[in-house]
Amino acid sequence: MRFHCFTKKLIGFHSFVAGAAILTTALLAGCGGGGSEAAASGTVPVAMFATDAVNDYAQVWVKVHGIRLVRPDGTAVTVFEDAAGTVTDLRALNQGGARQFSFLAQGNIPIGRYRRADVIVDHSVSLVNLAGVGVTKQFAASFDAPDGKTHIPVSIEAEVSSTTNVIVDFDLENWTETATHVTPSAKRIEDPNLGNDARHREEDYKGTVGSLAGTVPTQTFTLSGRGAAINVVTTADTVIFREDGGVNPVLANGQRAEIRGKFNISTRTITAKSIKIEDARAEEPKVFGPMSEINADAGSFFVEAKLVRGFIPSASMVKVQTSDTTRFRLRRGLTTTKAEWFALAKPAAPVEAEGVYNAETNTLTAKSVHFEGADDDGPGNEVEGKGAVSDINVLEKKFKITLSEWEGFPGAVGKVMSVNAAESQFKNRSGDMISAAAFLELIAAPGAVVKAKGRLDGDVIVADFCQVR
């Protein structure tokens, strides 16, 4: 972008959300010592959100490390803390001029008066212009803090005695920039749309599963991480899969998991759209967004960065390079081959890629890629179930299996699933194609086991493929 003068305002009137912190479950440790304000009795839920926008840029990337509420005596309570930093595109958190709200964390804070909020970010901010080219600048040194981060102050002047929502407007039209630095501004505002679920963005949250209750597929649990716990609920539509590509994705207390979903300010819960049960690998950089420039021969494609973790992209589009060692997943988490995955890939389909990011080439070398999205826009909705056969209906080519293995849906050992194989292809134990009649004869034998692959319709697998195992 060109500069017509040494100092320039970041002008615009669209809106974006930098993040949100909902405090509902635990008293978090304070920073900066005690004080009279800390002696107030009891704790209450407080929700924090941020908003604003700018039209000079396609993206405004910051890395948020925490949010603190500061009392009049200077003592502070930490609301949200992430040592690695949560990467947020402030500009993207706006849809057609409407503010979007993005939840960060939750906890309880002591009752009392608070005079400001400090949003703690990295010194660097990445500005991507409308042509998709990024430039990295530093926040002004006057916002530096002893912890080595930039602290952006927000005056709130609030008496917290009951559930409170605080919306922070980053006020970008009053941000100024030079060739190397940006001076931020922020203020508290009110927005009646905060309670509108459609205004809240789907985000990813990592943590440890605890207090698991309920029966598959309807369960509840807490996800602890970044200083406080989030209450999570699952439904029959929740996609659950294992990061290591294994079968039988079952939630358990103590697991490390990543969930994707929206925070509801009324119920103070997140309804999980998907849950990835993680393995022992360290957290890896990832990018999520719509695909383009798909090259099956080269095993590559581009992703328009809508959500990023672990790095700040140097442009609005990130190249993803796969290999024969990449793990390929369909929308419901079922693993598949590279050839089948690329055959299903289509422009604008939502996809997530994890791996190693090279800033110089703006390329993420993928260890795994995963179709995302709803049923109508995420390619590859197959599920797979394996189990002992019962209740065979030869005429209609239907039977039941008692699950011993499954992928792509919330299952349980011993759960009985119906299989509709009316339009299926069939294989024997050796993997040879056989007729429906031959298949039905084989599965009539005592102890027969079948693996069925297809789409899920309630508790019925509508099979494309069945094999005697």
N, C-alpha and C positions, 0 to 999 in steps of 0.2 A: 504494500500500500504506500501511497505517497503522503508526505507531510508538507502542508502549506505554511506551517509555522512551527516554532520550536515546541510549544505546548498546545495540546489539542484535547478537546473534550470527547469522551466516548458517548456520542449522542444516539438517541433512539427512544422509542416509546413502546416497544414490545416488552413482554414480561418473561422472566425466567426464575427458576427456583434453584438456589444453591444447595439446599438440603433441609432436613428436618430432624429434630431430636425430640422424641416423645418420652417423657419420664413417668413411668408408672409402677415399677416393681421393686426397686431397691434404693436405699440411701447410698449415694456415691460419695467417695472420699473428697473432702475439701482440699483446696490448695491455698497456700499462703498463710497457714496458721489459724488460730481461733480468733474470737471476737464476740462482742455482745450480740450481734445478729445471729451467730451460730447457736445461741442458747435458746432461741425460739422453740416452742414445743410443737412436735409433730412434723410430718412431712406430707406433701400433696403432689399430685401429678401436674407436671408442666410440660406443654408441647412447644417446641421451637421449630419454626420454618423460616425459609429465606426466599426472597423473590425480587425480580426486576428483569430487565433485558436491554439489548442494544442491537441496532440494525446495521452498524458498521462492520460487523463480523459475522461469519458463519458459525464460529465456535469460540468460546472463551473457557479455557481449561484451567482449573485450579486443583490443588491437592489439599483437601481439608483434613487436618489432624485432630481437631477438637473444638468444643464450644464450652465456655465457662460463663457462669453468672456471678457477677461481682456485687458484693454488698456495699453499703455506704462507708463502712470502716475499712474497705480495701480487701477483706478476705473474700475468697471465691469458692464456688462449688463447681466441680467438673460435671458437665452434663453428658458429654460425649468425648471419647478419646480413641484414636486410632494411630498407633505409632507409625505404621506403614503409610498411612494416608489414604483417604477415599478420593479417587479422581472423579471430578464432576465437571461436566460441560454446562456452565451456567446458561449459555445462550440457547442450548437445546431444550431447556426446561420451559418451553413456551410452545403452545400450539395455536396458531392462528390468532395471536394476540391475547390468548387466555393464559393466565398463570397456571403453572403446574406445581404440585407440591411433592417433595421427595423426602421420605423418612430416613433418618440416620440411626437413632438409638433411643433407648428409653430408660427411665429410672425415676426416683422420687427426690425432691429437694426439700430442705427445711423451710417451714413457714417463716416468712419475714419479708423485709424490703430489699429489693435489688435495684441497683442504679444503672447497670449496663450489662451487656453481653459482649464477650470477646470471642470472635471467630478466629481460630488459629489455623493458618495455612502456610504452605511453603512460600519461600521468598519469590519463586518464579511463577509467572502467569503466561500461558501460551495463547496467543491471539491468532486465529485462523481467519483470513479474509474471505470475501465472497467468492474468490477464485479458487479457494481451497488450499491456499498457501499459508503456512504458519510462521509466526515470529515469536521468540521467547524474550520476555522482558522481566525486570525485577520490580517488586513492590518497593515504594519509597522507603529509604532507610529509617525515616522517622517512625515507622510502624514496627521496627525490629524490637524483639523482646529478649530477655536473658536466656530463654530456652532455645534460642537459635531460630525461631520461627517468626513469621509476620502475624501480628495481632491486630485485627480490624475491629475497633470498638463500635458498639451500637448502644445508644442511650435508650433505656427502656423505662426507668423510673416506675417500677411496678411493686405493689404490695401483694405478695403471694400468700393467700390464705385458703384458696380452693383451687380446683382444676383450672389451669391457665394456659392459654395459647399465645405464643409470642411469634409474630411474623416479622422477619428482618428483610427490609428492602435494601438491596445493594446499591440503589440510587446511581446507576451507571451513567445517567446523563450528566452527573456531576463528578464522575471520575475524569482525571486528566492524565495525559501521557506525554512523554518526551520520546526521543529516539531509543532510550534504553530503560526508562522507568515508568511505572504507573502509580498514581496516587489514588487510593480507593476512598469511597464514601459509603456509609450505610446508615439506615434509620429504621425505626419501628413503624409499621403501618397496621391497619386492620383490613381484612378481606372477607366478605360474607361467603365467598365460595370455598372457604377452607373445609367445610363439612360436605362438600360435593365429592363423592367417591370418584367420579369421572375425572376430577382434576388431580388425582394422586397418581404418581408414576409407579410402574413396576420397577423394582430394584433388586439387586442381589445382596444377600446378607449371609456372612459366614459365622459359625460358632459351634458350640457343643450342645447336643441334644440332652434335655433333662425333663423330669416330671412327665414322661410319656404316659398317656392314658387313652382309653377308647379302643375300638375295634376297627381293623382295616375294613373299608377305606377311610372311615371317619375317625380321626385321631386328633389329639391336642398335645402340644409339648412346648417347652421353653427353649429358646436358642440363646445361649449365653456367650457373649463375646464383646469386645470393645468396651467393657466396663459395666454392662447391665444386660438384663435378659429381655427377649422379645417373646410374646405369646404368639404361637403359630397354630393354625388349624389346617387339617387336610380334608379333602373331599374325594369323591369318586373320580373327579376330573384331574386330580393332582398327579403329575408325572413323577415317578420315583425311579431313580436308576443309580447304579454304582459307578464311580469314577474309574475303577479298575476294569470295567467291562464285564464283570462277573454277573451271574444270574442271581435270582432271589434277593432283590433289593428290599430289605426289611429294616425299618427304623428300630433303634435301640438306644437306651440311655448311654451317654458317654461317647457316642459317635461324633465325629467331626462332619458337619454337613454345610451345604450351601443351598439356601432357598431363594426362590424368586417369587415375588408377589407384591401386593399393595397393602399399605398400612391403612386401617380404618380407624378414624379418630373417635368414633362412637363406641366401638367394641374394644378398642385398644389391642387389636390383634392383626396379624397378617394371614390371609388365606393363601396358602402356598399354591402357586401355579405349577412349580416344579421343585423337586428336591434332589440334589446330587449328594449321595453318601460318599464322602471323600476318602481317599487312601492316604498313605503316609507321606506322599510327595509334598514338598514345600509349595506354597501358593505361587502360581505362575501367571504371567501377564495374559490378559485376555481382552478380546474385543467382540462386541455384539452389534449387529445392525443388518440392513438389507444387503444382499449380494449383488454384484455386477461383474462384468468382464470375466465370465466363467470360461476357463480353458481346461477341459478335461484331459487333453493330451499332456499338458504341462503340469497338471495337478494344482492349479492356482486359481485364485479369484480375488476380487476386491470387496471390502466391507466398508460401508459408510458408517463411521464410528458414532454410534448412539450411546453406548455404554462401554466404558473402558475401566479396567482394573490393572494396577501394577506398572503402568507407564502412561506418559502423556504423548499422544500421537503428534507427529510433526506436520500432518496434513489431515484434511477431512476424510480422505479415503486411505485405508490401510490395506496393503497387499498381504494376502495369506498364501503361504506355500506349503503344500502337503507333500507327504512322501509315503513309501510303502510301510513305514512304521507308525504312521498317524492312525489313531483310533477314530473310526467313522461311525457316527450315531444318527439314527433317524429321529423323528420328532419326539417319539415317546421313549427315547433312550435305548432302543434296540440297536445293538451293534450290527454292522453290515460291512460289505466289501467296498473298496475304493471305487470300483467300476459301477456298482449299483448306486452308490451315493452320488457320484457325479451324473449318472443318468437321470436321477431325480432332481438335481439342482436346477433352479430356474431363477432368472433375474428378479430382484426385489424380494426373494424369499428371505425371511429372517434367519440368521445363523450366528452361532457363537463359536469362536476359535480360541484355543488356549495353547501356549507354547513359549517360544523365546522371541523377544522383539529386538530388532536391530534398528536403532534410531537413524543411522546413516542412510540406510536403504528404505526406511519406513516399511519394513517387512516383518511379519510375524510367521516364524517357522512353526507349524502347528504340530503339537503332540496329540491333540484331539479336535474334532470339529463336530458340531451338533446342530441339526435343524431345529429351529424354535418356531414359535407362533401358534395360532389357533388352528383348529382342524382344517379350516378353509384356506389358510395361507402358509402352512408349514408342511412341506413335502415329506412323505414317509411316515405314515401313521401306524405301521405294523406293530403287532405284539406277538409274543410267542409263549406257549404254555406246553408243559410236558407232564404226563402222568399216566397212571393206570386207567384202563378203559372200562366203562360200564354202560349199561342201558343203550345198547346199539339198536338203531332203527335203520335196517338195511334199505327199506324202500325210499326213505327220505334222505339217506346218507347223513344221519345225525347220530351222535353219541356223546357221552360225558367222559371227562377225565378228572381224576383226583390229583391235584397239583403236587408235584415234587420239585419242579423247577418252573420259573416264569421270568419274563422280561417285558417291560413296557407298560405295566399296569400294576396297581396295588394288589398283590396276591398274598397267600399264606399257605404253608404246607398243610395239605389235607382239604383245602378249599375245593369244592366241586364246581367245574366249569362245563358248560355245554359247548359243543363244537358242531357247527353247521358246515358240512363238507360237500354240499350239493354242487358247488362250482370249483371244487379244489382239484389240484393235481396230486398224484400219490407216488410215494417211493417205498421200497422195501428196506430192510435193515442194511443192505449193501449200498443203498443210494441209487438203485436202478429204478427208472420209471416203470410203474405198473398200472393196471386198470383198476377202476373203482371196485369191481367185483373181487379181484384178487386181494386188494387192500382190506376190504370188509371181511373176507375169509380169514386173513391173517390176524386181524384184531379180535376175532371171535375166540381165539385160543386163550385158555386161562392164563392170567398174568400178563397179558399183552400191554405194552406201553407205547404211547403215541406222542410225537411232538407235532403241534399244530401251529401254523403261522398265518396271520391274517389281520383283519381289523376287529376292534372290540365293539360290541353292541350290548351294553349292559354287562351281564355275566355270560355272554355268548361270544365265542371266537368264531367269526365268519371266515372260514379258512380259504386261503389261496393255495396252501401247500400243507400236506400231511405226510409224515414219515413214521413207519413202524420202527421203534427203538428197542 
